Amino acid sequence: MTLRPVFGALAAALLLSVTACGPLGVTPETANTQVQRDPDEWVNQQFSGGKWGPPGVYRAGGGIGGPGDETGLEFTPAKPGWYRIGMVCEGASSMTVTATASGEALGTGSTDCGSEVTTTMELPASKVMIAVEGAEAQGMWALAVAPTEAP
């Protein structure tokens, strides 16, 4: 008597059950509506080129509302002054960002998802946190912050 046929049958049954479920975390209900992408790659696609390429640019991206996803961008500007802030999201209807430094709110804004929105803000040379919140529990967001001239 040999165990190989039994082991082979179990392996085939396990493989069939895993492939029937699809990728980890994707159910048949969400397989067609949820596309898994690398947030870093998506951020680079959104913020490439001249105005987001020079030294001193901070970038971050992630999922809106997903467990374990980043919830914003934390950085310390090299010097105080004016910074251009770019925001973009997709897969949700909107996103809200709140900038804080040393526990004080610097500003809050919302944007509809779809195309990049850019604003300017004066930032201190201390740790800055830009928190991202979405109206829904799915989607992607990206932020980029770069030094700029006063408006």
N, C-alpha and C positions, 0 to 999 in steps of 0.2 A: 504494500500500500504506500502511495506517495502523496505528499501534501501539495505538490505543485498545482494540480488542477483546481483545488479548493482555493489556494492563494490567488491564482489567476482569476478565478471567478469573482472573488472579493475585490481584487484590484479593479477589474472591469466595472463592477457595480459602483465602487467608490468614484472612479473616473466619470462614469455616466452621471452620478448624482451631482458631482462638482460642476461639470460642464453644463448641466441642465439649469443650474442656478445662476450661471454667468459670473462675471467678475465679483470679487469680494465687495460687499457694500452696495451692489447694484441689484435691485430686485427687478423682476419682469415688468412691474408697473412703472419703474423709473428709468429703465434701460434706454427708452427712446427719447426721454426728455432731459436726461442728465448726461452731460459730456464731461469726462474727467480730463483736466488739462493741468499742466505744470504752471503754477502761479508765476514763478520767476520768468518763464518763457513768455507768458502772456504780458507781464509788465514790460519786458523788453520790447515786445511788439508794439505796445501802446505808446511807449515813451522812448522812441529811438530818434536819432537825428540830431541836428544842430543845437536846438535850445535845451535838450535834455542830455546832451553828451559830454559837456565839459566837466572838469574836476569839481568836486563839491556838491554833486547831485546825489540826493538820497532817494531810494525807491523801495517800494514794498507792494505786495499784492496778496490776495488770498480769496477765500470763499466767504460769502456773506452768510452768517448764521450757522455755519457748519461746525460740528464739534472738532476741536483741535486746530481749527484754522486761526491764522493770525487775525487780530482785531484792529490793527492799525500800524502806524509807523512811529518808531521812537529813535531820536537822533539828537546830537548836540552840534549845533551850528559852529563853524570855526570862528565866526565873528558875528556880532549883532548887526542887524540891518534888514534890508528888504529881500524877500524871497518869493519866487514864483511857485505856486502850488498847483499842480495838475491833478485832476481827479477824473476817473472814468469807471463805469461799471456796466455789466450786462447780465441778463438773466433775472433781474429784479426790476421793479419799476423805478426805484430811486435809492439813493444812499445819503446818509447824513454824516458829516465829519465835524469833529470838535477838537480844536487845538488848545492844549494846556501847557503851561510851564510853571514849575515850582508850585503846583497845586492851584494856580489861578487860570481861569478860562481866558484864552486870547481871542477866541471867536468860534462861531458855529455856523455852518452852512449846509444846504441840501442841494442836490442836483438830480435831475432825471437821468436814468441810465440811457446809454446809446452812444453819445459822442463825448469827446474830452471837453472838460470845462477847466479854465485856468483863471486863477485870481492871484493877487499879490497880498502879502502880509508882512508886517515888520515883526521880526523874531529876535529874542534875546540870545546871548551866547551861553545858554544853559540848556539842560535837557528839555526837549520838546516832545510831546506825545500828541499824535493826531489819531484819534479814535474813530473807527468806522462802524456805523450801524446801518443795517438795511431794513427795508420795510417788509421783506419776506425772508424766508429761511433758506433761500438758494440763490446762487448767482456768483459773480466774480467782481472784485474791485481791484483797482490799482491806484497808487499815489506816487507822485514824484515831486521833489522839492529842490529848487535850484536857486543860487544867488542871482539877484537881478538889481536893476536900478530902481530908485524910488519912482512911484507913478507920477 
